[in-house]
Amino acid sequence: MTKCNSQITTLFIILALACAVVPAFSIEESEAKSLWDTCVVKITPKCVLDIIAVVFENATISDSCCHELVQEGKVCHDTLIKYIADRPTLIAQETQYLKKRDDLWNRCVSISTTA
C-alpha cells in the first residue's frame, strides 16, 4: 500500500510540475501538453504510474501494462517521457531516462508480439 501511495504521490508531483510549467513556454510545450492530455487517457492510471516508475525509478512493469503501452503508441510514449524528463529537476539525467524509455518500449513490443 505504501508503494502505491508513493507512486500516486510521484504521479501528482509530475503532473503538477508539468501543468505549472506549461504556461511559461510557447509552442513546443503546448504541443507536448496536448499530447499529454490525449495520450494519458489511452492507458489506465495504474499503468501510467508503472511506466513512470520503470523509467524514473527502478520498478518493473506487468505484461498487461506493456500491452496498454504498445496500444498507446510509440509517439505518445516517447513524447510523454521526454516531456517529463525535460523538467529542470530531471534534465541532468535525461539521457539515462530516454534510454530506459527506449528499453521499456522494446521490451513491451517484444511481449506484445509474442502474446
C-alpha positions in Angstrom: 0.0 0.0 0.0 2.9 2.4 0.8 4.4 1.7 -2.6 1.0 2.6 -4.3 0.7 5.8 -2.3 4.3 6.7 -3.2 3.6 6.1 -6.9 0.4 8.2 -6.7 2.3 11.0 -5.0 5.0 10.8 -7.6 2.4 11.0 -10.4 0.7 14.0 -8.9 4.0 15.8 -8.4 5.0 15.2 -12.0 1.6 16.3 -13.3 1.7 19.4 -11.1 5.2 20.3 -12.3 4.1 19.7 -15.9 1.0 21.8 -15.6 2.8 24.6 -13.7 5.5 24.9 -16.3 3.3 24.8 -19.4 2.2 28.5 -19.4 5.8 29.6 -19.2 6.7 28.1 -22.6 5.3 28.5 -26.1 4.5 26.2 -28.9 6.6 23.1 -28.1 5.2 23.0 -24.5 1.6 23.4 -25.7 2.0 20.6 -28.2 3.5 18.4 -25.6 0.7 19.3 -23.2 -1.8 18.4 -25.9 -0.2 15.1 -26.5 -0.1 14.5 -22.7 -3.9 15.1 -22.5 -4.5 12.9 -25.5 -2.2 10.1 -24.6 -2.7 9.6 -20.9 -6.4 8.8 -21.4 -5.5 5.8 -23.5 -3.9 4.0 -20.6 -5.0 3.1 -17.1 -3.8 5.2 -14.2 -2.0 2.2 -12.7 -0.1 1.6 -15.9 0.8 5.3 -16.2 2.3 5.0 -12.6 4.1 1.8 -13.5 5.6 3.3 -16.7 6.8 6.4 -14.8 8.2 4.1 -12.1 10.1 2.0 -14.6 11.6 5.0 -16.3 12.3 7.3 -13.4 12.8 4.8 -10.7 13.8 1.1 -10.8 10.5 -0.6 -10.9 9.1 -3.4 -13.1 6.1 -3.5 -15.3 3.4 -6.1 -15.8 2.7 -7.7 -19.2 -0.8 -6.2 -19.2 0.7 -2.7 -18.8 3.1 -3.5 -21.6 0.1 -4.3 -23.8 -1.5 -1.0 -22.9 1.7 0.9 -23.6 2.0 -0.6 -27.1 -1.6 0.2 -27.8 -1.0 3.8 -26.6 1.7 4.1 -29.3 5.4 5.0 -29.6 4.8 8.7 -30.3 2.8 9.0 -27.1 5.3 7.1 -25.1 8.3 8.9 -26.4 6.7 12.3 -26.1 5.4 11.9 -22.6 8.6 10.6 -21.2 10.6 13.3 -23.0 8.2 15.9 -21.7 8.7 14.7 -18.1 12.5 14.2 -18.5 12.9 17.8 -19.7 11.8 19.2 -16.3 14.6 21.2 -14.7 14.9 18.8 -11.8 15.3 15.8 -14.1 17.2 17.2 -17.1 20.7 16.2 -15.7 19.7 12.6 -16.1 17.7 12.9 -19.3 19.9 10.6 -21.4 19.5 7.9 -18.8 15.7 8.3 -18.7 15.4 8.3 -22.5 17.5 5.1 -22.7 15.2 3.5 -20.1 12.2 4.7 -22.1 13.5 3.0 -25.2 14.4 -0.2 -23.4 10.9 -0.3 -21.9 9.3 0.2 -25.3 11.4 -2.6 -26.9 10.6 -4.9 -24.0 6.9 -4.2 -24.3 6.8 -4.6 -28.0 8.5 -8.0 -27.7 6.0 -9.1 -25.0 3.0 -7.8 -27.1 4.2 -9.6 -30.3 4.7 -13.0 -28.5 1.3 -12.9 -26.8 
